[in-house]
Amino acid sequence: MLLQEEIDRLLKKPAVLGAIVISRLGTVISSSFDAEETKAKIAPLKSLLDTASSLCCQAGSSVSVDAVEPLESTLTASNPDTINNPNSPSKSKAFVNDYNLAQNSTAQNSSSNDSPLQFISIKSKLYEVLVCPSDEYVLVTFQKASKLR
C-alpha cells in the first residue's frame, strides 16, 4: 500500500484528527494540518520522534534506559504537573526495563526475535499520538483521546 493511500485511509476514521509524515532526518514530507499547526504539533514531539526511532529500529536488541532520559527530561520540563502523575514519563524507564526483559525472554525461547518494538502510543487528555517509524519515514497520527481508558 502506498503511503498516501495509508494516510487517506487513516483520515477517514472518525477519531483521527490528522497525520504527519516525517523523513528520518526530521523534514516534514506530508501533513494533513496547515503549516503553522504542523510546526506546533511536531515541535514538542522532536525528542519523542528521536527516541521512538532509536527504540523501534533496534530489532533484536535491548533498548538502553539512557535512551529515554532526554525524552523524560523534555516532557517533565514542559509540563511540571507530570512529576506526581502515575502515568508520567518517569515510568518510561520501567517500561524499557520490562520491554528488555520480554525481548530477552522471547529471544531465549525462539531462534529469532520476531517482536521488536514497532509502534508507540502516547495518550494525553486531548490527544492520542501514534508514532510508527519505518526505515524511510515516521508516521505520526493524532486522534481524539478516548474517555474509556
C-alpha positions in Angstrom: 0.0 0.0 0.0 1.3 3.4 -0.9 2.0 5.9 1.8 -0.6 8.4 0.6 -3.3 5.6 0.4 -2.5 4.7 4.0 -2.8 8.3 5.1 -6.1 8.7 3.3 -7.4 5.5 4.9 -6.4 6.8 8.4 -8.0 10.2 7.8 -11.4 8.5 7.1 -11.5 7.2 10.7 -13.9 9.3 12.8 -11.5 9.8 15.8 -8.4 10.7 13.6 -7.7 14.4 13.6 -4.7 14.3 11.2 -1.4 12.7 10.3 2.1 13.9 9.6 4.8 12.1 7.8 8.4 13.0 8.7 11.6 11.9 7.0 14.2 10.1 9.1 16.1 13.4 9.0 13.2 15.3 10.6 11.8 17.0 7.4 8.1 17.1 7.1 7.1 15.1 4.0 3.4 15.3 4.2 0.8 16.7 6.6 -2.9 16.9 6.8 -2.6 20.0 9.0 -1.7 23.5 7.8 1.9 24.7 8.1 1.6 26.5 11.4 -0.3 23.7 13.1 2.2 21.1 11.7 5.1 23.1 13.3 3.2 23.4 16.6 2.4 19.7 16.8 5.9 18.5 15.8 8.0 20.8 17.9 7.2 19.1 21.3 7.5 15.7 19.7 11.0 16.1 18.4 12.6 14.3 21.3 9.9 11.6 21.2 10.5 11.1 17.5 14.2 10.7 18.0 13.6 8.3 20.9 10.9 6.3 19.0 13.2 6.0 16.0 16.1 4.6 18.1 13.8 2.3 20.1 11.8 1.0 17.2 14.7 0.3 14.9 16.8 -1.8 17.3 15.1 -5.0 16.3 16.5 -7.9 18.2 18.5 -5.8 20.7 17.8 -4.3 24.1 16.8 -0.7 24.5 19.0 1.4 26.6 17.4 3.0 29.6 19.6 6.0 28.9 17.8 6.4 25.5 14.6 7.6 27.3 16.2 10.1 29.7 16.2 13.0 27.2 12.5 12.4 26.5 11.7 12.2 30.2 13.5 15.5 30.9 11.9 17.3 28.0 8.4 16.1 28.9 8.8 16.8 32.6 10.3 20.3 32.0 7.5 21.2 29.6 4.8 20.0 32.0 5.7 20.1 35.7 2.3 18.5 36.6 3.7 15.2 35.3 6.1 14.9 38.2 3.5 13.4 40.5 1.4 11.8 37.8 1.4 8.0 37.9 1.5 8.0 34.0 4.4 10.4 33.8 7.5 10.0 31.7 9.3 8.7 34.8 7.5 5.4 34.1 9.4 5.2 30.8 12.5 3.6 32.5 10.2 0.9 33.9 8.7 0.3 30.5 12.1 0.0 28.8 13.3 -2.4 31.5 10.1 -4.5 31.1 10.4 -4.4 27.3 14.0 -5.6 27.5 13.1 -8.5 29.8 10.3 -9.5 27.4 12.7 -9.3 24.5 15.3 -11.3 26.2 12.7 -13.9 27.2 11.4 -14.1 23.6 15.0 -14.4 22.3 15.7 -17.3 24.6 12.5 -19.1 23.7 12.9 -18.9 19.9 15.7 -18.9 17.4 14.8 -15.4 16.2 13.3 -12.3 17.8 10.0 -11.8 15.9 8.5 -9.0 18.0 10.7 -5.8 18.0 9.0 -2.6 19.3 7.5 -1.0 16.2 4.8 1.4 17.5 4.5 3.9 20.3 1.2 5.4 21.5 1.1 8.4 23.8 -2.1 9.4 25.5 -3.0 12.8 26.9 -6.2 14.5 27.9 -6.6 16.0 24.4 -5.0 13.5 22.0 -3.6 10.1 21.4 -0.5 10.4 19.4 0.5 7.3 17.5 4.1 7.1 16.3 5.1 4.5 13.7 8.6 4.7 12.4 9.9 2.8 9.4 13.3 2.7 7.6 12.4 5.7 5.4 10.0 7.9 7.4 8.0 8.3 10.6 4.2 8.4 10.5 2.6 10.4 13.4 -1.1 10.2 13.7 -3.2 12.4 16.1 -6.6 11.3 17.2 -9.1 12.3 19.8 -8.5 11.0 23.2 -11.0 8.3 24.2 -12.7 8.7 27.5 -12.8 5.0 28.1 -9.2 4.3 29.1 
